[in-house]
Amino acid sequence: MSDRLSDLEQRLEDRTAVIAVMGLGYVGLPMAMAFAEAGYTVIGLERSGERAAQLMSGRSYVDDISDEQVAAALRSGRFTAVTDPRELGRADCISIAVPTPLSKTRDPDLSFIMACVEELRRHLRTGQLIVLTSTTYPGTTHDLYLPVLESSGLRVGEDFCLAFAPERIDPGNETYGFRNVPKIVGGETERCTQLATRMFAGVVDRVVPVSSSQAAEMVKLLENTFRMINIGLANEIAIICDRLGLDSWEIIEAAATKPYGFMKFTPGPGLGGHCIPVDPKYLAWKLRSIDYTPRFIELASEINGAMPQWVVARCARSLNRDRRPVNGSRILVVGAAYKAGIADLRESPALDIMALLLKDGAELSYHDPLVPSIQVGDLKLESAPLSEEAVAEADLVLIATDHKTVDYELIVTHARRILDTRNATSAWRDADNVERL
């Protein structure tokens, strides 16, 4: 083993190791800030020059990271945002945190991360630790990334180390952040796992080593597949309760009082964000390649994927009570982000619902306190103020995202009809103008 690699654990221990993070988005920027705040020197590599410049001026574009955090990291001299990949050569540890979306054919799109790995190969040197965090299917690190890196002539576990440590970022979560969520780590060799564990031990409360990079990749997919399947069950329960004339929210809240054997999941207008709608499809794709049909995953995906259409059907049914068609009706959508408390539009079901309503001829407006404008197909919309007049003029108010800062009492008081997909109006359960999913 190289002397430089042997020394890396000590440099991680005394925090003289230089950490590089490739991709400063919802995952990468919190990671970079955590290492800088822990006393490490951090190089943030961001391909967008505009984003890098924004960070270097002390301004954040990520909901969970404040301007003050970025400014403090800059003042300390421990953080720099760059666009030149040659800066990777002076880093001791490099973490890749770039998107891994699905292609148009719903297959894994690893182009962003493969571009990073190719760039790393060009700058790889003895004594470096490479840690991948971007979600992917089991075997990707070993079968795809490792051969590219070893084509440099360096050998894993001897000249450099390689590990997978899945991200566990939950945007907008005020209870669990980067530090207090345990970090899963799986290396290509035992030494790789040890070094990656040492790296994260300086910034998280608990590190959980697993046997391999494949195991770490599978952990991440299990977590989000578990959530996706249980959300699918909650959505189907909502549909069943609607058919039976029952209140699904009442049923779920009552079931949640059981102190064992039940975990509360709630229905909604569809899945949003990068992880839950996408990650299970990575696992399903891998399983199909080994001739296994993941029936639970595919069924839950089908149910969740159909929720925007079901919400639109519920809108039509609500409008029918006033003898109005969707075509020509004024519908005010409250919330565009995929979840409460953030401005993230990735995979937001609200956008799918709006596109369907527009196709049916609805006159749409929307209000989101965190999202000033959106693009729905060819139409650009600006967030409208939430006023008594705007609410009263709408034929239907559709609550698609339950931001806490929205005045729901104003909506309930002045709206003709409300379809609440998030149970945001639970305090007005008996209001005649409120329907819930």
Protein Blocks (a to p, Z undefined) as FASTA:
>chain_A
ZZklmmmmmmmmnopaccddehjafklmmmmmmmmmnopacddddfblklmmmmmnopaf
bfklcfklmmmmmmnopaccdfbfklmmmpfbdcddddddddfkopacfklmmmmmmmmm
mmgcehiacddfbdcdehklmmmmmmmmmmnopaehklmccdddddfbdehiakbcfklp
ccddddfbfklmmmmmmmmmmmpfbdcddfbfklmmmmmmmmmmmmmmmmmmmmmmmmmm
mmnopafklmmmmmmmpmghiacddddfbdedjklmmmmmmmmmmmmmnopacfklmmmm
mmmmmmmmmmmmmmmmmmmmnopafehpacddehjbfbehiabfghpaklmmmmmmmmno
pacddddfklmbdcehjbccddddddfklmmmpmbdcdfbdcfkbcfklmmmmpmbdcdf
kopmmmmmmpmkbccZZ
